[in-house]
Amino acid sequence: MKRTAFIFISILAAGLDLSSQTYPFQDKNLAEDVRIKNLISLMTIDEKLTCLSTRIAIPRLGVKGTRTIEGLHGLAYSGPANWAVKGAKASPTTTFPQAIGLAQMWDPEFLQQVADWQATEARYLAQNKRFGISGLVVFAPNADMGRDIRWGRTEECFGEDPFLNGSMVTAYVKGLQGNDPVYWKTASLMKHFLANSNENNRTYNSSDFDDRLFREYYSYAFYKGVVEGGAQCFMAAYNKYNGIPCTVHPVLRSVTMNDWGLRGIICTDGGAFRQLLTTHAYYPSLDIAAAECIKAGITVFLDNYLPSIKEALGKNLVTEKEIDEAIYGNLRILLKLGLLDNSSVNLHSDIGIADTIAPWTKAEAGDLARKATWKSIVLMKNKDSLLPVQKEKIKSVAVIGPSANVVISDWYSGTPPYRVTILDGIKDAAGDDIRIRFAGSNKADSAVIAARESDVAIVCVGNHPLSYGLGWGQNHVPSDGREDVDRQAITLEQEDLVKLVYAANPNTILIIVSSFPYSINWSKEHVPAILHVSQSSQELGNAVADVVFGKVAPAGRLVQTWITSIDQLPPILDYDIRNGRTYMYDKNTPLFPFGHGLTYTEFKYSKLKADKKTLSVDETVNISFSIENIGNYDSDEVTQLYVSFPDSKVERPLKALKGFKRVFIRKGETGSVTIPIQAKDLTYWDSGSGKWTFEPGTVEFFVGSSSVDKKLEGKMILK
C-alpha cells in the first residue's frame, strides 16, 4: 500500500458521546444485528456514504472517529513512511523482528503474545489523552504466501508453507483481537487477498492458478485467519486473479463471505479503486467502477471515491440498500471493538486511561522484543562448534560489515524507542576484558586488518530494506527488494567481504541480517558458522549477542527454502507451485531446506507412537514421541511432522507440513511431545464437487527437525 495513496482510515468510532441522547444501537443488551440496523436506520444517505470513506464520524449520533494503523511487527505510528497522521503527537512503539523473522520462531503461542502487546499499544495510543489519534483496526498480519524468494515483500509474510502460514496468521489474529468473548482489543485486517506475491507490474498483472491451489494454498491462511482466528477484515490485492482484479473479484462474496462467514471490512488497497481504470482498464468510468466495488463486497475505499459513488447512486448503478449492506460490516467492527456503547465490562477501554505508563517504556516491552528476536535467529551452520563463543578463551573480537552498526526500520516499521546494533550488543556482552575491533567495510583493508588481529571475526551483511532511501520501485543492488520492486538476483553481493574476512581469520562467524534468503554457496562451503536474523528489531544486537555467547541456544527455523541458484526458480509470474516451487514440489537439492535450523546441543528422538492406526473423517490422531537432550546445553527444539500420500489418485505434494511444536528441554532430560493431526488437514480440494475431500489410502509421515530430516517414520490408514 503506497504512503501517498493512504495512511490511516477513519472507519470506526474511537468513542461515543452519550451526553445528549440514548439510542438502541448503544444498548449492549440488544442483539448485535438489532443494534447495527438501528444505527443504519438513523443515518442519512450522506452519512452512509461517509462510512465507506477513509474518514468516518457521525457527530450527529455521537459517533466519533478512529483510525487504522499498520502493525506487521510493531505499530507503525511513525517510522520511515511517516505513518503518523497530521495533528498526532509523535511517539515510538515497540518494534519486533520483521514478520518473516517472527515466523522463524515457529512458536504460535509466543507470536500471539507479541500481537497482544501491539494491541495494547494501539489502545493506549488511541485512548490516552496525550495522543488520542491512532487506530484500533490494525493492518496485519500479511497472509500472502512467500512462494518466491524474489518477491519484494517477502519480509512481510510468514513463509512458503500454507500450514505454517495458517498457524501463524491465526495466532496473530487472536493476539490482536484478544480473548474477551465480547469485546476485541483491536481488529485484525489481513492483507492482501489474493496471491499478491510479485511486486513488478502488480497493478495490472494476473496471478493465475486453479481452484485447488486457491483453496489449498493461496487463500488457506486467510481462511484459517477467519474461521479459526476470528478475523473479520481483510484488504483486497492490487493484482488480478485469473483475469479479474481482486478488488472486484466474485470470490470476495462467494468464498470469504458466503463460505467462511466473514461479515466485516473488505477494503481496497491504496489507489486500487482508480487502478480499475488506469492500469487494469477493467471499467469505462469511475462511477461504474465504484458501483461494481460495492456489489463485489468492498466496504471501504482507500482513495477518493465519493464523487464517483454519488454519481453511481444518482444513476441507479448502485442502490441505497447495497450501501446499507456494505456499511453493516464496518459498523459491526465498531461494535466488536466496544465503541458503540460505554460498557464497564469492556476492560480494553481503560488502557491508556487507568494505566498511563506508556507500554513501550516498560522493561517488559524490551524483554518481549529481545526474546522474540533470539527465538527467531536461525543457526544455519556450526562446524566444529565454533559457536557459542567462549568468552573466557578469547581476548578480542572483530565486528565487521555494513549490517554491524545499524538497525534499519523497514517501510512498515514505526519508530522504536531505542536501537541496539549488533556491535553494541557484542560490546556489552563481551565486557571490559575483551577488545572489540570494528570495521564497517574493507576500506584501506580495515576489515582484513581487524579480522587478522582478532581471535574471532563476526561479519554482518545483508540487505537494506529501504534500498538506502532510493525512490519508489528502485533496487540499490539487484538482490535488494521491497514494496513495488522485486529482487533481480538472489546472490549476496557482500559475500566478497565475507571471503576477505575468512581469508584473514578462519574463525569467522557470518551473520546474515536480511529480509529474505540468498544463494550463499561459497559461504556454506567455507565459513564455519552462519546465523540468520531478520531486520528491524529494537533488540537486534542484544539478541544476537545472547546467541553468539551462548546465553541462549538458537532454535529458529527457516520458513523458506534457500536454493543454490536462481535458475531453479520458475518464472516469477508462474503461480502454479506444482511446477517445481517450494519444498513441497521442488525436486532440487536445497542449499538450506525449509524448516532447517541447528542448535548448540543434540537431541535423540525415540518411542514414536500413534494413538490410532486408522483415521476416519472428523477424527484426530495424536502422534507422540520422546526427545532426549544428549548434549551440553539447555535448548528449544522445533519438532516438525510431514506427510505424503503414496496411494493418492490426484497430484499431491512430495511432502507437506501438517504439525509442529517448539519445546524446551534441559540438558540430560527427556521430554514427551504430542502432535495432533486432524483428518480435515489431510483432505484435498476437489474442484469437481467443490468440497474438501477425504481420500482413503495410506499416509506416510515422518518426524524430524526439518523438511529433509527424518528422525522417526510411520504410516497410517485413512478410511
C-alpha positions in Angstrom: 0.0 0.0 0.0 1.5 3.3 -1.1 2.1 6.0 1.5 0.9 8.6 -1.0 -2.4 6.8 -1.5 -3.4 6.2 2.0 -2.1 6.4 5.6 -4.9 6.0 8.1 -8.6 5.4 7.8 -11.4 6.7 10.0 -13.8 3.8 9.5 -14.8 3.3 13.1 -15.6 5.1 16.3 -12.9 5.7 18.9 -15.5 6.6 21.4 -19.1 7.5 22.0 -20.6 10.8 23.3 -23.6 9.7 25.4 -24.2 13.1 27.0 -27.2 14.1 24.9 -29.2 11.1 23.6 -29.5 7.4 24.0 -30.3 5.2 21.0 -31.0 1.5 20.8 -27.7 0.9 19.0 -26.0 2.0 22.2 -27.7 -0.7 24.3 -25.3 -3.6 24.8 -28.2 -5.9 25.9 -29.8 -5.8 22.5 -28.8 -8.3 19.8 -25.9 -7.3 17.5 -28.0 -7.3 14.4 -30.6 -5.1 16.0 -28.1 -2.6 17.2 -26.4 -2.3 13.8 -29.6 -2.0 11.8 -30.8 0.7 14.3 -27.7 2.7 13.7 -28.1 2.4 9.9 -31.7 3.4 10.1 -30.8 6.7 11.9 -28.2 7.7 9.3 -28.7 10.0 6.3 -27.6 8.9 2.9 -24.6 11.2 3.1 -23.6 9.8 6.4 -23.8 6.3 5.0 -21.6 7.2 2.1 -19.1 8.7 4.5 -19.0 5.3 6.2 -17.3 3.9 3.1 -14.7 6.6 3.4 -11.2 7.0 4.8 -12.7 9.4 7.2 -15.8 8.4 9.2 -17.5 10.1 12.0 -21.2 10.6 12.7 -21.2 13.6 15.1 -25.0 13.9 14.9 -25.3 10.5 16.5 -22.4 10.8 18.9 -20.1 8.5 17.0 -16.6 9.8 16.9 -13.8 8.7 14.6 -10.9 6.3 14.9 -8.2 5.3 12.5 -6.3 2.3 11.3 -2.6 1.6 11.8 -0.1 -0.7 10.3 1.2 -3.5 12.6 3.2 -6.2 10.9 5.9 -6.3 13.6 5.1 -3.4 15.9 2.8 -0.5 15.3 3.8 1.8 12.5 2.8 5.0 14.3 5.5 7.0 12.5 8.7 5.4 11.0 10.3 5.8 7.6 6.9 6.0 5.8 5.8 8.8 8.2 2.6 7.0 9.1 1.7 9.5 11.8 -1.5 11.3 10.9 -1.5 15.1 10.8 -2.0 16.5 14.2 -0.9 13.4 16.1 1.8 13.6 18.7 4.8 11.6 17.6 5.6 8.5 19.6 7.8 5.5 19.5 6.3 2.0 19.6 7.8 -1.4 20.5 9.5 -2.8 17.4 9.9 -6.6 16.8 11.7 -8.5 14.1 10.1 -8.4 10.7 7.2 -10.8 10.0 9.5 -13.3 8.2 11.6 -13.3 11.4 8.6 -13.8 13.7 7.7 -16.8 11.6 11.1 -18.2 12.1 10.3 -18.6 15.8 7.9 -21.5 14.8 6.0 -20.5 18.0 2.4 -19.5 17.5 1.8 -19.1 21.3 4.6 -16.7 21.7 3.6 -14.9 18.4 0.2 -14.4 20.0 1.8 -12.6 22.9 3.7 -10.3 20.5 0.5 -9.4 18.7 -1.3 -8.9 22.0 1.4 -6.4 23.1 0.9 -4.5 19.9 -2.9 -4.4 20.5 -2.3 -2.9 24.0 -0.1 -0.2 22.5 -2.8 0.5 19.9 -5.4 1.0 22.6 -3.0 3.2 24.6 -2.3 5.5 21.6 -6.0 5.7 20.7 -7.2 6.4 24.3 -4.5 8.2 26.2 -5.2 11.9 26.2 -1.6 12.7 25.3 -2.2 11.0 21.9 -5.8 10.1 21.1 -5.1 10.0 17.3 -4.5 6.4 16.4 -6.2 3.3 15.2 -7.9 0.2 16.6 -8.0 -1.5 13.2 -4.6 -3.0 12.6 -3.4 -3.8 9.1 -1.9 -7.2 10.0 -1.0 -9.9 9.5 0.1 -10.3 5.9 -1.4 -13.7 5.0 0.1 -13.8 1.5 2.3 -16.8 0.6 6.0 -16.4 0.2 6.1 -18.7 -2.8 9.1 -17.0 -4.5 12.1 -15.6 -2.6 12.4 -12.8 -5.2 9.1 -11.3 -4.1 10.0 -7.8 -2.8 7.6 -8.0 0.2 9.0 -11.3 1.4 9.8 -9.6 4.7 6.1 -9.1 5.4 5.0 -12.7 5.1 5.2 -15.9 7.2 6.9 -18.1 4.6 6.2 -20.6 1.8 4.1 -23.2 3.6 0.3 -23.0 3.9 0.0 -25.0 7.2 2.7 -22.9 9.0 1.3 -19.7 7.5 -2.2 -20.6 8.6 -1.0 -21.3 12.1 0.9 -18.1 12.4 -1.9 -16.0 10.9 -4.4 -17.5 13.3 -2.2 -16.8 16.3 -1.5 -13.2 15.2 -5.2 -12.5 14.7 -6.0 -13.9 18.1 -3.3 -11.8 19.7 -4.6 -8.6 18.1 -8.2 -9.2 18.9 -7.8 -10.7 22.4 -9.5 -13.4 24.4 -12.5 -11.4 25.6 -15.7 -13.2 24.4 -17.5 -9.8 23.9 -15.1 -7.1 23.0 -12.0 -7.1 20.8 -8.8 -5.3 21.9 -8.2 -4.3 18.3 -9.5 -5.6 14.9 -7.1 -7.5 12.7 -7.3 -6.6 9.0 -5.3 -9.2 7.0 -3.7 -8.4 3.7 -3.6 -8.8 0.7 -6.3 -11.0 -0.7 -5.3 -12.7 -3.1 -2.0 -14.1 -4.5 -0.1 -10.9 -4.3 3.5 -12.2 -4.3 5.2 -10.3 -7.1 5.7 -6.5 -7.0 6.8 -5.5 -10.5 3.6 -4.9 -12.6 1.4 -5.8 -9.6 -1.1 -3.1 -10.6 -2.1 -4.9 -13.7 -0.7 -8.5 -13.9 -2.8 -11.6 -13.3 -2.0 -14.4 -10.8 -3.4 -17.4 -12.5 -4.0 -20.9 -10.9 -6.7 -23.5 -10.5 -9.3 -23.8 -7.8 -7.3 -26.4 -5.9 -4.4 -24.1 -5.4 -6.9 -21.3 -4.5 -8.2 -23.4 -1.6 -5.2 -25.4 -0.6 -2.5 -22.7 -0.9 -3.2 -19.1 -1.8 -6.3 -18.5 0.3 -5.6 -21.0 3.0 -4.0 -18.7 5.6 -6.8 -16.2 5.1 -9.3 -19.0 5.6 -7.6 -20.0 8.8 -7.5 -16.4 10.0 -11.2 -16.1 9.6 -12.6 -19.5 10.7 -10.1 -20.2 13.5 -8.6 -16.8 14.3 -11.8 -14.9 14.2 -10.7 -12.1 11.8 -13.5 -10.3 10.1 -11.5 -7.9 7.9 -9.1 -8.0 5.0 -7.6 -5.9 2.2 -8.1 -6.9 -1.4 -4.9 -7.0 -3.5 -3.8 -4.9 -6.4 -3.4 -7.7 -8.9 -5.9 -9.7 -10.9 -6.6 -13.3 -10.1 -7.4 -15.4 -13.1 -8.0 -12.2 -15.2 -10.3 -10.4 -12.7 -9.0 -7.6 -10.5 -9.0 -8.8 -6.9 -10.8 -5.6 -5.9 -13.9 -6.7 -7.6 -13.4 -10.5 -7.8 -16.6 -12.6 -7.2 -14.7 -14.7 -4.5 -15.0 -11.8 -2.1 -18.6 -12.7 -1.7 -18.8 -16.3 -2.9 -16.0 -17.6 -0.7 -15.0 -15.2 2.1 -18.5 -14.0 2.9 -20.7 -17.0 1.9 -18.4 -19.9 2.7 -16.3 -18.5 5.5 -18.8 -16.2 7.2 -16.9 -13.0 7.1 -19.0 -10.0 7.9 -16.8 -7.0 8.4 -14.4 -4.8 6.5 -13.2 -5.6 3.0 -11.1 -2.7 1.8 -9.3 -1.8 -1.4 -5.6 -1.2 -1.3 -4.3 2.3 -1.6 -5.2 3.6 -5.1 -6.7 0.3 -6.2 -10.1 1.8 -7.0 -8.8 4.2 -9.6 -6.5 1.5 -10.9 -9.6 -0.4 -12.1 -9.5 2.2 -14.9 -5.9 3.4 -15.1 -3.9 0.1 -15.1 -6.4 -2.8 -15.3 -8.6 -0.9 -17.8 -11.5 -3.0 -16.5 -14.3 -0.5 -16.5 -15.0 2.5 -18.7 -15.7 5.0 -15.9 -15.2 5.6 -12.2 -19.0 5.6 -11.4 -19.3 2.1 -12.8 -16.2 1.0 -11.0 -17.5 2.4 -7.7 -20.8 0.6 -8.1 -19.1 -2.7 -9.0 -16.8 -2.5 -6.0 -19.8 -2.3 -3.7 -21.6 -5.1 -5.5 -18.4 -7.3 -5.3 -18.2 -6.8 -1.5 -15.9 -3.8 -0.9 -16.9 -1.8 2.2 -14.1 0.7 2.5 -12.2 2.6 -0.2 -8.6 3.8 0.4 -8.7 6.6 -2.2 -11.1 9.3 -3.3 -14.3 7.6 -4.2 -17.0 9.9 -3.0 -17.9 11.8 -6.3 -17.9 8.5 -8.2 -20.2 6.7 -5.7 -22.6 9.6 -5.6 -22.7 9.6 -9.4 -23.3 5.9 -9.4 -26.1 6.3 -6.8 -27.7 9.0 -8.9 -27.6 6.8 -12.0 -29.1 3.8 -10.1 -25.9 1.8 -10.8 -25.9 1.0 -7.0 -28.8 1.2 -4.5 -29.1 2.6 -1.0 -29.8 -0.9 0.1 -26.5 -2.1 -1.2 -24.8 0.8 0.5 -26.5 -0.3 3.8 -25.2 -3.8 3.3 -21.7 -2.6 2.8 -21.5 -0.3 5.9 -23.1 -3.0 8.0 -19.8 -4.8 8.1 -17.9 -1.7 9.0 -20.3 -0.8 11.8 -20.1 -4.4 13.1 -16.4 -4.0 13.6 -17.1 -0.8 15.5 -19.5 -2.7 17.7 -17.0 -5.6 18.3 -14.4 -3.0 19.5 -16.9 -1.8 22.1 -17.2 1.6 20.5 -21.0 1.7 20.2 -21.5 1.6 23.9 -19.8 2.7 27.1 -19.8 -0.6 29.0 -17.9 -1.0 32.2 -17.2 -4.7 31.3 -15.0 -3.6 28.3 -11.7 -3.7 30.1 -9.9 -2.6 27.0 -11.4 0.9 27.4 -9.2 1.5 30.5 -5.9 1.1 28.6 -4.1 4.4 28.5 -6.6 5.9 31.0 -6.3 3.8 34.1 -2.8 2.8 33.2 -0.9 5.9 32.0 2.6 4.4 31.7 3.4 4.1 28.0 3.8 0.4 27.2 6.9 0.9 25.0 8.7 2.4 28.0 8.3 -0.7 30.2 11.0 -3.2 30.7 8.5 -5.8 29.7 8.4 -4.4 26.2 12.2 -4.7 25.7 12.2 -8.2 27.2 9.5 -9.3 24.8 11.3 -7.9 21.8 14.6 -9.4 22.8 13.0 -12.8 23.3 11.2 -12.7 20.0 14.4 -11.8 18.3 16.6 -14.6 19.7 13.8 -17.1 19.2 13.8 -16.1 15.5 17.6 -16.5 15.0 18.5 -19.5 12.8 21.8 -21.3 13.3 22.4 -22.5 9.7 25.9 -23.9 10.1 28.2 -24.5 13.0 31.3 -26.5 12.0 33.4 -27.8 14.9 31.1 -25.9 17.4 32.7 -22.5 16.7 29.5 -21.2 18.3 28.9 -20.3 21.1 32.0 -18.2 21.5 33.6 -19.0 24.9 34.4 -15.6 26.4 37.0 -16.9 28.8 39.0 -18.3 25.9 39.4 -15.2 23.8 40.8 -11.7 24.1 39.5 -9.9 21.0 36.6 -9.9 18.6 36.3 -8.2 15.2 32.8 -7.0 14.3 32.7 -6.2 10.6 30.3 -5.3 7.9 27.6 -2.8 6.8 25.0 -4.5 8.9 27.0 -4.5 12.1 26.4 -1.0 13.4 22.8 -0.3 12.2 19.3 -1.3 13.0 17.2 -0.4 9.9 13.5 0.2 10.1 11.6 -1.1 7.0 8.7 0.6 5.2 6.1 -0.8 7.7 8.1 -0.1 10.8 7.3 2.5 13.4 9.9 4.3 15.3 11.5 2.1 18.0 12.2 3.7 21.5 15.8 2.7 21.1 18.0 0.6 18.8 20.7 -1.9 19.9 23.0 -2.7 17.0 25.0 -6.0 16.7 28.2 -4.0 17.5 26.6 -2.5 20.7 25.2 -5.9 21.7 28.6 -7.7 21.3 30.4 -4.9 23.1 28.0 -5.0 26.1 28.0 -8.8 26.3 31.8 -9.1 25.9 32.6 -6.9 28.9 35.8 -5.0 29.6 38.2 -7.9 29.3 37.6 -8.5 25.5 38.8 -6.0 23.0 36.3 -5.2 20.2 37.6 -4.0 16.8 35.0 -2.6 14.3 35.3 -2.1 10.6 32.1 -1.2 8.6 33.8 -2.1 5.3 37.2 -3.0 3.9 38.3 0.5 3.0 42.1 0.7 3.3 42.0 -3.0 4.3 40.3 -2.1 7.6 38.1 -5.3 7.7 41.0 -7.6 6.9 43.3 -6.0 9.5 40.6 -6.1 12.2 39.9 -9.8 11.4 43.5 -10.8 11.2 44.3 -9.2 14.6 41.4 -10.7 16.5 40.6 -14.2 17.9 37.2 -14.3 16.3 35.7 -12.3 13.4 32.0 -11.6 13.1 31.0 -10.3 9.7 27.5 -8.9 9.3 26.0 -8.5 5.9 22.5 -8.5 4.3 20.0 -6.3 2.5 18.9 -2.7 3.1 15.0 -2.9 3.5 14.7 0.7 2.1 17.3 0.3 -0.6 19.3 3.1 1.0 16.5 5.5 0.5 16.2 5.3 -3.3 13.0 6.3 -4.9 9.9 4.1 -5.1 10.4 0.9 -7.2 14.2 1.0 -7.3 16.8 -1.5 -6.1 20.1 -0.3 -4.7 21.6 -3.6 -5.8 20.0 -6.4 -7.8 19.4 -8.6 -4.7 17.5 -5.9 -2.9 13.7 -6.0 -2.8 10.9 -4.1 -1.1 7.4 -3.0 -1.9 6.9 -2.2 -5.6 10.1 -3.8 -6.6 11.1 -7.5 -6.8 14.6 -8.8 -6.5 16.5 -9.4 -9.7 19.2 -11.6 -8.1 19.5 -13.9 -5.1 23.3 -13.9 -4.8 24.7 -11.8 -2.0 26.9 -9.0 -3.4 28.5 -8.6 0.0 29.8 -12.2 0.0 33.1 -10.8 -1.3 33.6 -9.1 2.0 33.0 -12.5 3.7 35.6 -14.1 1.6 38.2 -11.5 2.6 37.4 -11.7 6.3 37.6 -15.5 6.2 40.9 -15.5 4.4 42.2 -13.2 7.2 40.7 -15.3 10.0 39.3 -18.8 9.7 37.4 -18.3 12.9 34.7 -16.3 11.1 31.1 -16.1 12.0 28.8 -14.9 9.3 25.6 -13.2 10.4 23.1 -12.5 7.6 20.7 -9.7 8.6 18.2 -9.9 5.8 14.5 -9.9 4.8 14.9 -13.0 2.5 17.1 -15.9 1.5 20.3 -15.8 -0.5 22.2 -18.4 -2.5 25.4 -18.2 -0.4 27.0 -21.3 -1.9 30.6 -20.2 -1.2 29.9 -19.2 2.4 28.1 -22.5 3.2 31.1 -24.4 1.9 33.8 -22.4 3.7 32.6 -20.3 6.6 32.4 -22.4 9.8 29.4 -20.7 11.4 26.4 -19.0 9.9 23.4 -17.3 11.6 20.4 -15.6 10.0 18.3 -12.9 11.7 15.7 -10.6 10.1 15.7 -6.8 10.2 14.4 -4.0 12.3 14.1 -5.3 15.9 15.0 -2.8 18.5 16.7 -5.6 20.4 18.7 -6.9 17.4 22.1 -6.6 18.9 21.3 -7.9 22.4 19.6 -11.0 20.9 22.4 -11.7 18.6 24.9 -11.4 21.4 22.8 -13.7 23.6 23.2 -16.4 20.9 26.8 -15.7 20.0 28.0 -16.0 23.6 25.7 -18.9 24.5 23.4 -17.1 26.9 20.6 -18.8 25.0 20.8 -21.6 22.4 19.3 -20.7 19.0 16.4 -22.8 17.7 14.8 -20.7 15.0 13.9 -22.5 11.7 13.8 -21.3 8.1 10.4 -20.7 6.7 11.5 -20.5 3.1 13.8 -22.8 1.1 17.3 -21.4 0.5 18.2 -22.6 -3.0 21.6 -22.9 -4.8 20.8 -21.0 -8.0 18.2 -18.6 -9.4 17.7 -20.8 -12.4 16.0 -23.3 -10.1 13.1 -20.9 -9.7 10.2 -21.0 -12.2 9.2 -17.6 -13.8 8.0 -15.3 -11.1 4.6 -14.9 -12.7 4.1 -18.7 -12.8 1.7 -19.1 -9.8 1.3 -22.9 -10.3 3.6 -24.0 -7.5 3.4 -27.6 -8.8 5.8 -26.6 -11.5 8.7 -27.1 -9.0 8.1 -24.3 -6.5 8.5 -24.5 -2.7 9.8 -27.6 -0.8 6.5 -29.3 -1.5 7.2 -29.6 -5.2 10.9 -28.7 -5.8 13.0 -31.7 -6.5 16.3 -29.9 -6.5 18.7 -30.3 -3.5 18.3 -27.1 -1.4 21.2 -25.1 -0.1 19.3 -25.0 3.2 15.9 -26.8 3.4 12.6 -25.5 4.6 12.4 -25.9 8.4 16.2 -26.1 8.8 17.9 -24.8 11.9 20.6 -26.1 14.3 21.3 -25.5 17.9 24.1 -26.0 20.4 23.1 -29.4 21.7 21.9 -32.7 20.2 18.5 -34.4 20.5 17.7 -38.0 20.3 14.2 -38.9 19.0 12.5 -42.2 20.1 9.3 -44.1 21.0 7.1 -43.0 18.1 3.5 -43.9 18.7 0.2 -43.0 17.1 -3.0 -43.4 19.2 -4.8 -44.6 16.1 -3.7 -46.8 13.2 -6.6 -45.8 11.1 -8.2 -42.4 10.8 -11.7 -41.6 9.6 -13.4 -38.3 8.7 -13.7 -35.9 11.6 -11.2 -37.8 13.7 -7.8 -36.7 15.2 -4.8 -38.9 15.6 -2.1 -38.0 18.2 1.4 -38.6 17.1 3.7 -38.8 20.2 7.4 -39.4 20.7 10.2 -38.7 23.1 13.1 -36.3 22.8 16.2 -36.6 24.9 18.7 -33.7 25.1 22.0 -35.6 24.9 24.2 -32.6 24.5 25.6 -29.9 26.8 23.2 -27.0 26.5 19.6 -26.4 27.5 17.7 -25.7 24.3 14.5 -25.5 22.5 13.8 -28.0 19.7 11.3 -27.4 16.9 9.8 -30.7 16.1 8.1 -31.0 12.7 5.8 -33.6 11.2 5.5 -34.0 7.4 3.1 -36.3 5.4 3.0 -37.7 1.9 0.3 -39.6 0.1 1.7 -42.6 -1.9 -1.8 -44.0 -2.7 -3.3 -40.8 -3.9 -5.1 -40.7 -7.3 -4.6 -37.0 -7.6 -1.5 -34.9 -7.6 -0.4 -34.2 -4.0 2.8 -32.6 -2.6 6.0 -34.6 -2.4 5.7 -33.8 1.3 3.7 -31.4 3.4 4.0 -30.0 6.9 1.0 -31.0 9.0 2.1 -30.3 12.5 4.9 -28.8 14.6 5.8 -27.9 18.2 8.6 -25.9 19.8 9.6 -27.5 23.1 12.3 -26.6 25.7 14.4 -29.5 27.1 17.2 -29.1 29.6 20.5 -31.0 29.0 20.3 -34.5 30.2 16.5 -34.5 30.3 13.8 -36.2 28.2 10.6 -34.6 27.0 7.4 -36.1 25.6 5.9 -34.4 22.5 2.4 -34.9 21.1 1.5 -33.5 17.7 -2.2 -33.9 16.8 -3.2 -34.4 13.1 -6.8 -33.7 12.3 -8.4 -35.7 9.4 -9.5 -32.4 7.8 -5.8 -31.4 7.4 -5.2 -34.4 5.3 -8.0 -33.7 2.8 -7.7 -32.1 -0.6 -10.0 -29.7 -2.5 -12.0 -31.5 -5.2 -12.8 -28.9 -7.9 -15.4 -31.1 -9.4 -17.6 -31.4 -6.3 -16.4 -28.1 -4.8 -15.6 -29.7 -1.5 -12.8 -30.8 0.7 -12.3 -34.5 0.0 -11.1 -37.2 2.3 -9.2 -39.7 0.2 -8.9 -43.3 1.6 -5.4 -44.8 1.5 -2.0 -44.8 3.1 -0.5 -41.7 4.6 3.2 -41.9 5.3 4.7 -39.4 7.8 8.0 -38.6 9.4 9.0 -36.5 12.4 12.2 -34.5 12.5 13.9 -31.1 12.8 13.5 -30.0 9.1 11.7 -31.0 5.9 14.6 -33.3 5.0 15.5 -34.6 8.4 13.7 -37.9 9.1 14.2 -38.9 12.7 11.2 -41.2 13.0 8.9 -42.6 10.4 5.4 -44.1 10.4 2.2 -44.8 8.5 -1.5 -44.5 9.0 -4.5 -45.6 7.0 -7.3 -43.3 6.0 -10.7 -44.9 5.6 
